Amino acid sequence: MFRAKKGKVVMSLLLASALLVTACGGKSGEAQDPKGNASADTKEISLLRPSWNNLRPASSELWMWQEYEKMSGIKVKWEELTDIGEKKNVILTRGDLPDAFYQVDWSNGELLKYGQQGLFLPLEELIKEHAPNLQKYLEENEDVRKGLTSADGHIYATPYIDPYPEGNRTIRLWINKKWLDNLGMEVPKTTAELEEALMAFVTKDPNGNGVNDEQGWYMPSGSLGWTFEQMMMGSFGIGNGGRKALGNFIYVDDNDEIQLTITADGYKELLKYENRMYKNGAINKQAFSGVDYDKWTADAAKDTVGAWNWAAIDYIGESVKDDFVAINVLAGPDGDTASLTDSQVAGASSLVVTKDAKDPGAILKWVDYFYSEEGSVFGYLGKEGVTYNVEDGKKVYIDEILNYKDGIGLGAFQYVDNVYGGYFPYIELSPEVRAAAGRKEAPVYTDLTEETLPSVMLPDLPATIQEANESSSIIADVGNYVGQMRVEFVTGTKDIDKEWDNYIAQLKKMGSDKYLEIKQTQYKRYKES
């Protein structure tokens, strides 16, 4: 976890393991095909990517890429841009495009649009021919292949894969165990027990300082809807489908049909639950405005935070993180449970090859190494004896990284690229391996099981260009309205029971029924792809 220029929090939402075939044998200094045969083809490729140069050396100077050039025989001409999300579409109007976009976020609609315009190349046949590690993974993981396949049947990008929900794919609730112990309370297992615990936090002085300064659920303003509320949807029967589905206001019901979360009876009950806790002080009164990340972490350091949501404990700061324990699921009023986790396709546009690529096959060979176990280790840890050593059978970063002034994560980032979950084209290592790299133990979550995982974890569903255009115009208005009404319902400005029918009617006027129809069509296409 780190914050770029103390402004943007860049989180690793995704952790994973690389249990694939190893790649790239042969002699150092030669380009390798997957069978280890030296290639006399392309010796240079151009890649355009986001700039991280405020945090670590430029890509051309980074140890990892200098070393991989020796290993692969391929020299990369890197172009690095800040604010690439705002510039990426303008870049497509340039006379000459880079051979590929690396770590650039393109939506499914954009991939299809530019693919059909001929700007992005379809990759499925290139993957079969030049990327055996990735091809093997797609063959063995049908959900990943489906998640990459566009509405026209083509794959226009290689993925960022995270096979492990116990890593940072899951947004979980962190509750102050020290306070629970001080009050003689157990870790909550139900929504009712959570409400009881948070009420005790704000009324019984669990930090023992004699001041009424404790908060119940407390995070930077604006976090409630996409952290706490989305996690609680699993407790109110509308959480099946995973994080991407819930982020798009949809879930998968018991009949394997797509439904809208925001119009469901379970959502109404969830809003009532939030409203009751907000009114009683169990949810912080500044949940919607007035608290930024710096204020929140400063308050946390004063031992005033009772509960909050995030993937990793480090988000709250080093001084108090050990006071909290994780809750992945809470049984709701009807016994429903489903954790807030994500599809393996953590990023569906990690490497996109353009029409101007001189040798697309060479690019696929180059990136395929990182879909092997060896390549995943290299991308995150580097090389034994250089950036890590083996201690008691575990790979541990060198002292220069472990003792880096700004923390281990940024220390590793001075050497290797794939440290944070920034949509790199590769497969994340397991939480155990990543924790061991910093001489830590990976947390064990006993409540994150096959039974508590969503039965379906959807990627972003493949959309036709028409669907993408229609749904984006609808969802912009719907999203703003839902956000506005969340504030009014939770704070009590509007009565949920009295206003619910008007709320549903307004959503219908905005096109919620049409949006649901589009999503149902996309889900059918996804299942049949």
C-alpha positions in Angstrom: 0.0 0.0 0.0 1.3 3.4 -0.8 0.0 6.9 -1.7 1.4 8.6 -4.8 2.5 12.1 -3.8 0.4 11.7 -0.6 -2.7 12.1 -2.8 -3.9 9.0 -4.4 -4.1 5.7 -2.6 -2.8 2.9 -4.8 -4.0 -0.4 -3.5 -3.1 -3.9 -4.2 -6.7 -5.3 -4.6 -5.5 -8.5 -5.9 -3.1 -11.3 -4.9 -2.6 -14.6 -6.5 -0.4 -17.7 -7.2 1.4 -18.8 -10.4 1.0 -22.5 -10.6 1.8 -22.8 -14.3 4.4 -24.3 -16.6 7.7 -22.6 -16.5 8.8 -20.6 -19.5 11.8 -19.2 -21.4 14.6 -21.6 -21.3 17.7 -21.3 -23.5 20.7 -19.0 -23.4 20.8 -15.6 -21.8 20.8 -12.8 -24.3 18.7 -14.4 -27.0 15.0 -14.0 -27.6 13.3 -17.2 -26.7 10.2 -18.9 -28.0 8.2 -20.9 -25.5 10.1 -24.1 -26.4 13.4 -22.5 -25.7 14.4 -22.0 -29.3 16.4 -18.8 -29.9 14.6 -16.4 -32.2 16.2 -14.1 -34.8 13.0 -12.0 -35.0 12.2 -8.6 -33.4 14.9 -7.3 -31.1 13.0 -4.2 -30.0 9.4 -3.5 -29.0 7.7 -0.3 -27.9 5.4 -0.2 -25.0 3.3 2.7 -23.6 2.4 2.6 -19.9 1.5 4.8 -16.9 4.3 6.6 -15.3 5.4 5.6 -11.7 8.5 7.7 -11.9 7.6 9.8 -8.8 7.9 6.6 -6.8 10.7 4.6 -8.4 13.2 4.6 -11.4 11.9 4.9 -14.9 11.1 1.5 -16.6 14.2 1.8 -18.7 16.4 2.1 -15.6 14.5 -0.4 -13.4 16.6 -3.4 -12.5 13.9 -5.9 -13.5 13.5 -4.6 -17.0 17.2 -4.3 -17.6 17.6 -7.9 -16.4 14.7 -9.2 -18.5 16.2 -7.6 -21.6 19.3 -9.7 -21.0 17.1 -12.8 -20.4 14.8 -12.4 -23.4 17.0 -10.6 -25.9 14.2 -8.1 -26.4 14.8 -4.4 -25.8 11.8 -2.4 -24.8 11.4 1.2 -25.8 9.3 2.5 -22.9 7.0 5.5 -23.2 5.6 6.5 -19.8 2.8 9.0 -19.3 1.1 10.5 -16.3 -2.7 10.8 -16.3 -2.8 8.2 -19.0 -6.5 7.6 -18.4 -7.2 11.1 -19.7 -4.8 10.8 -22.6 -5.2 7.2 -23.9 -8.0 8.0 -26.4 -6.0 10.9 -27.8 -3.0 8.7 -28.2 -5.0 6.5 -30.6 -5.2 9.4 -33.0 -1.4 9.6 -33.4 0.1 8.6 -36.7 2.2 5.8 -35.2 1.0 3.8 -32.2 3.2 2.0 -29.8 3.5 -1.8 -30.4 1.4 -2.3 -27.3 -0.2 -0.6 -24.3 1.1 -2.0 -21.0 -0.9 -1.7 -17.8 -3.4 0.7 -19.4 -7.0 0.4 -18.3 -9.4 -0.1 -21.3 -13.0 -0.9 -20.7 -14.6 -3.9 -22.4 -16.5 -1.5 -24.6 -13.3 0.3 -25.6 -11.5 -3.0 -26.3 -14.4 -4.1 -28.6 -14.7 -0.7 -30.3 -11.1 -0.2 -31.1 -10.7 -3.9 -31.9 -13.4 -3.7 -34.5 -11.9 -0.5 -35.9 -8.7 -2.4 -36.4 -6.6 -0.4 -33.9 -6.3 -3.3 -31.5 -5.4 -6.8 -32.7 -7.3 -9.9 -31.8 -5.0 -12.1 -29.7 -6.6 -15.5 -29.3 -4.7 -17.2 -32.2 -1.5 -15.4 -31.3 -1.8 -16.6 -27.7 -2.3 -20.2 -29.0 0.9 -19.9 -31.1 3.2 -17.8 -29.0 2.0 -17.8 -25.4 1.8 -21.4 -24.1 1.7 -20.5 -20.4 -1.3 -18.1 -20.8 -3.0 -20.6 -23.2 -2.7 -23.4 -20.7 -4.2 -21.2 -18.0 -7.1 -20.2 -20.3 -7.8 -23.8 -21.1 -7.8 -24.8 -17.4 -9.8 -21.8 -16.2 -12.9 -21.4 -18.3 -14.1 -18.4 -16.3 -10.9 -16.5 -17.2 -11.2 -17.2 -20.9 -14.9 -16.2 -20.8 -14.0 -13.0 -18.9 -11.5 -12.0 -21.6 -13.7 -12.8 -24.6 -15.4 -9.8 -26.2 -18.9 -9.8 -27.6 -17.6 -10.5 -31.1 -15.8 -13.6 -29.9 -12.3 -12.1 -29.9 -9.7 -11.6 -27.1 -8.1 -8.2 -27.4 -5.9 -8.1 -24.3 -3.9 -10.4 -22.0 -5.1 -10.4 -18.3 -4.0 -9.6 -14.9 -4.9 -12.7 -13.0 -5.5 -13.3 -9.3 -6.5 -16.8 -8.3 -6.7 -16.2 -4.6 -9.8 -14.7 -2.9 -8.0 -14.8 0.5 -5.7 -12.2 -0.8 -6.6 -8.7 -1.9 -9.5 -9.7 -4.1 -11.8 -9.6 -1.1 -13.0 -6.4 0.6 -13.4 -7.3 4.3 -14.5 -5.7 7.5 -11.8 -4.9 10.0 -13.0 -4.6 13.6 -11.1 -3.4 16.7 -10.3 -6.6 18.6 -8.7 -4.7 21.4 -11.9 -2.9 22.0 -13.9 -6.1 21.8 -11.6 -7.6 24.4 -11.9 -4.6 26.7 -15.7 -4.9 26.6 -15.7 -8.7 26.9 -17.3 -9.2 23.5 -16.8 -11.8 20.8 -16.0 -11.0 17.2 -19.4 -10.6 15.5 -20.7 -13.3 13.3 -24.1 -11.7 12.3 -25.3 -8.3 11.3 -27.1 -8.0 14.6 -24.0 -8.8 16.5 -22.1 -6.2 14.5 -24.7 -3.5 15.3 -24.5 -4.4 19.0 -20.7 -4.2 19.0 -20.5 -0.9 17.2 -23.1 0.6 19.6 -21.0 -0.6 22.5 -18.0 1.0 20.9 -19.6 4.5 20.9 -21.2 4.3 24.3 -18.9 2.3 26.6 -15.4 4.0 26.3 -13.6 0.9 25.0 -10.3 2.8 24.5 -10.4 3.7 28.2 -9.4 7.3 28.0 -12.6 8.6 29.7 -13.5 10.7 26.6 -16.4 10.0 24.3 -14.1 10.0 21.2 -14.7 6.5 19.9 -16.3 6.0 16.4 -18.1 2.8 15.3 -17.8 2.2 11.5 -15.5 5.0 10.3 -13.7 5.6 7.0 -12.8 8.5 4.7 -16.0 10.1 3.5 -17.7 8.6 0.5 -16.4 5.0 1.3 -19.6 3.6 2.8 -21.4 2.7 -0.5 -18.7 0.8 -2.2 -17.1 -0.9 0.9 -19.4 -1.5 3.8 -22.6 -1.5 1.8 -21.3 -3.8 -0.9 -20.0 -6.2 1.6 -23.3 -6.2 3.5 -25.2 -7.0 0.3 -24.1 -10.6 0.8 -25.8 -10.6 4.2 -29.0 -9.3 2.7 -29.3 -11.9 -0.1 -28.1 -9.7 -3.0 -24.3 -10.4 -2.9 -23.9 -13.2 -5.4 -21.9 -12.3 -8.4 -18.8 -10.7 -6.8 -17.4 -7.2 -6.6 -17.6 -6.3 -10.3 -21.2 -7.3 -10.5 -22.1 -5.3 -7.4 -20.2 -2.4 -8.7 -22.4 -2.5 -11.7 -25.6 -2.7 -9.6 -26.3 -6.3 -10.5 -26.3 -9.7 -8.7 -27.1 -13.3 -9.7 -30.3 -14.6 -8.1 -31.1 -18.2 -7.0 -32.4 -19.0 -10.5 -29.1 -17.9 -12.1 -30.6 -14.8 -13.5 -29.3 -11.2 -13.3 -31.2 -8.8 -11.1 -30.6 -5.2 -10.0 -29.3 -4.7 -6.4 -30.5 -1.2 -6.2 -34.2 -2.1 -6.6 -34.2 -5.3 -4.6 -36.1 -5.8 -1.3 -32.8 -6.8 0.3 -31.3 -3.4 -0.6 -34.2 -1.6 1.0 -33.6 -3.6 4.2 -29.9 -2.9 4.0 -30.5 0.8 3.8 -32.7 0.6 6.9 -29.9 -1.2 8.7 -27.5 1.5 7.7 -30.0 4.2 8.6 -30.5 2.8 12.1 -26.8 2.6 12.8 -26.2 6.1 11.4 -28.9 7.5 13.6 -27.5 5.8 16.7 -23.9 6.8 16.0 -22.7 3.4 15.1 -21.8 4.7 11.6 -19.7 7.9 11.7 -21.7 11.1 11.1 -19.2 12.2 8.6 -19.6 9.2 6.4 -20.6 11.3 3.4 -18.4 14.4 3.8 -15.7 16.1 5.8 -13.1 13.3 6.3 -10.2 12.6 4.0 -7.7 9.8 4.2 -5.1 11.8 6.2 -7.7 12.9 8.8 -8.9 9.3 9.1 -5.5 7.8 9.6 -4.7 10.5 12.1 -7.8 9.7 14.0 -7.0 6.0 13.8 -3.6 6.6 15.3 -5.4 8.1 18.3 -7.2 4.8 18.9 -10.7 6.2 17.9 -11.7 3.8 15.0 -13.9 0.8 15.7 -14.4 -0.8 12.3 -13.8 -0.1 8.6 -13.5 -2.0 5.3 -10.6 -2.7 2.9 -8.7 -5.5 1.4 -5.5 -5.2 3.4 -4.9 -4.2 7.0 -2.1 -1.8 6.1 -4.5 0.8 4.8 -5.2 2.1 8.3 -1.6 2.7 9.2 1.2 0.9 11.0 0.6 2.2 14.5 -2.8 0.6 15.0 -3.2 -2.1 12.4 -2.5 -4.9 14.8 -5.5 -3.9 16.9 -7.9 -5.2 14.2 -9.1 -8.6 13.0 -10.9 -9.4 9.8 -14.5 -10.4 9.2 -15.2 -11.7 5.7 -18.9 -12.6 6.1 -21.7 -11.8 8.4 -24.9 -13.8 8.5 -27.9 -11.5 7.8 -31.4 -11.4 9.1 -32.3 -14.5 7.0 -29.0 -16.2 7.4 -27.6 -15.1 4.1 -23.8 -15.0 3.6 -21.6 -14.1 0.7 -18.2 -12.5 0.8 -17.3 -9.4 -1.2 -14.7 -10.9 -3.5 -13.8 -10.7 -7.2 -13.3 -12.6 -10.4 -9.9 -14.1 -11.2 -9.8 -11.6 -14.1 -8.6 -8.8 -11.9 -7.7 -6.7 -15.0 -8.9 -7.5 -18.5 -6.7 -5.1 -20.5 -3.2 -5.5 -19.1 -1.4 -5.8 -22.4 -3.1 -4.6 -25.6 -1.3 -5.1 -29.0 -1.9 -2.4 -31.6 -2.2 -2.4 -35.4 1.3 -0.9 -35.7 3.1 -3.8 -33.9 5.9 -5.0 -36.1 5.9 -8.5 -34.7 2.9 -9.3 -32.5 4.1 -12.8 -31.9 7.3 -11.5 -30.3 5.3 -9.4 -27.9 3.2 -12.3 -26.9 6.3 -14.4 -26.3 7.8 -11.6 -24.3 4.8 -11.3 -22.0 4.1 -15.0 -21.7 7.0 -15.5 -19.4 5.1 -13.6 -16.7 2.2 -16.2 -16.9 4.6 -18.9 -15.6 5.5 -19.6 -12.0 9.1 -18.5 -12.7 7.9 -15.3 -14.3 5.6 -14.4 -11.5 8.4 -14.9 -9.0 10.7 -12.7 -11.1 8.1 -10.0 -11.5 7.4 -9.7 -7.8 10.6 -10.9 -6.1 13.3 -10.6 -8.7 16.2 -13.0 -8.6 17.7 -15.1 -5.8 20.9 -13.5 -4.5 20.1 -10.2 -6.1 16.8 -9.0 -4.8 15.9 -11.8 -2.5 17.5 -14.7 -0.5 16.0 -18.0 0.6 15.6 -18.4 4.4 14.2 -21.6 5.8 12.8 -22.4 2.4 11.1 -19.0 2.0 12.0 -16.3 -0.4 12.8 -13.1 1.5 13.7 -9.7 0.2 17.2 -8.4 0.7 17.9 -6.0 3.6 18.0 -2.9 1.3 14.3 -3.6 0.5 13.3 -4.8 4.0 14.8 -1.7 5.6 13.7 0.8 2.9 12.8 4.2 4.5 9.3 4.3 3.0 8.4 0.6 3.7 9.0 -2.8 2.1 6.5 -2.3 -0.7 8.2 0.8 -2.1 11.6 -0.7 -1.3 10.8 -3.6 -3.7 9.3 -1.2 -6.2 12.8 0.3 -6.6 13.9 -3.0 -8.2 10.9 -4.9 -9.5 7.7 -3.7 -11.2 4.9 -6.1 -10.2 4.8 -5.2 -6.5 1.4 -3.6 -6.4 -1.9 -4.8 -7.9 -1.7 -2.3 -10.8 -3.1 -4.5 -13.6 0.3 -5.9 -14.6 0.0 -8.7 -17.3 0.9 -11.6 -15.1 -0.3 -13.9 -12.4 0.0 -12.8 -8.8 1.8 -14.9 -6.3 0.1 -16.4 -3.3 -0.5 -14.4 -0.2 1.8 -16.8 1.7 4.7 -16.1 -0.7 4.1 -12.3 -0.7 4.0 -12.2 3.1 7.1 -14.3 3.5 9.0 -11.8 1.2 8.7 -9.2 4.0 9.3 -11.8 6.8 5.6 -11.8 7.7 2.9 -14.4 8.0 -0.1 -14.3 5.7 -3.3 -13.9 7.6 -5.6 -16.9 7.8 -9.3 -16.2 7.3 -11.4 -19.1 8.7 -14.7 -17.5 7.6 -13.6 -17.3 3.9 -14.6 -20.8 2.6 -16.1 -22.3 -0.4 -19.5 -22.0 1.3 -19.1 -18.3 1.9 -17.7 -17.4 -1.5 -20.2 -16.2 -4.1 -21.3 -19.1 -6.3 -20.7 -16.8 -9.3 -17.9 -14.3 -9.5 -18.4 -12.2 -12.7 -15.9 -10.2 -14.6 -17.1 -7.1 -16.4 -19.6 -8.7 -18.8 -18.8 -8.5 -22.6 -20.8 -5.8 -24.3 -21.6 -4.9 -27.9 -20.8 -1.3 -28.9 -24.5 -0.5 -28.8 -24.9 -2.0 -25.4 -21.9 -0.2 -24.1 -23.2 3.2 -25.3 -26.8 2.6 -24.0 -25.7 1.3 -20.6 -23.1 3.9 -20.0 -25.6 6.8 -20.6 -28.1 5.1 -18.3 -25.7 4.2 -15.5 -24.3 7.7 -15.3 -27.7 9.1 -14.3 -28.6 6.0 -12.2 -25.3 6.0 -10.3 -25.6 9.7 -9.4 -29.2 9.2 -8.3 -28.5 6.1 -6.2 -25.6 8.0 -4.5 -27.8 10.9 -3.7 -30.6 8.7 -2.4 -28.2 6.7 -0.3 -27.2 9.9 1.5 -30.8 10.9 2.1 -32.0 7.4 3.1 -29.1 6.6 5.5 -29.0 10.0 7.1 -32.8 10.0 7.5 -33.5 13.1 5.4 -36.0 10.9 3.5 -38.0 8.1 5.0 -37.2 4.8 3.3 -40.6 3.2 3.6 -42.5 6.3 2.4 -40.1 7.2 -0.4 -39.3 3.7 -1.7 -41.9 3.5 -4.4 -41.0 7.0 -5.7 -37.3 6.0 -5.7 -38.1 2.9 -7.8 -40.3 4.9 -10.2 -37.5 7.4 -10.7 -35.0 4.7 -11.5 -37.4 3.3 -14.1 -37.7 6.7 -15.7 -33.9 6.8 -15.9 -33.8 3.5 -17.7 -33.1 0.9 -15.0 -35.4 -1.7 -16.7 -33.5 -1.3 -20.0 -30.2 -1.5 -18.1 -31.3 -4.7 -16.5 -32.3 -6.1 -19.9 -28.9 -5.3 -21.3 -27.1 -7.0 -18.4 -29.3 -10.1 -18.7 -28.4 -10.3 -22.4 -24.7 -9.9 -21.6 -24.8 -12.6 -18.9 -26.4 -15.0 -21.4 -23.7 -14.3 -23.9 -21.0 -14.7 -21.3 -22.3 -18.1 -20.3 -22.5 -19.3 -23.9 -19.1 -17.9 -25.0 
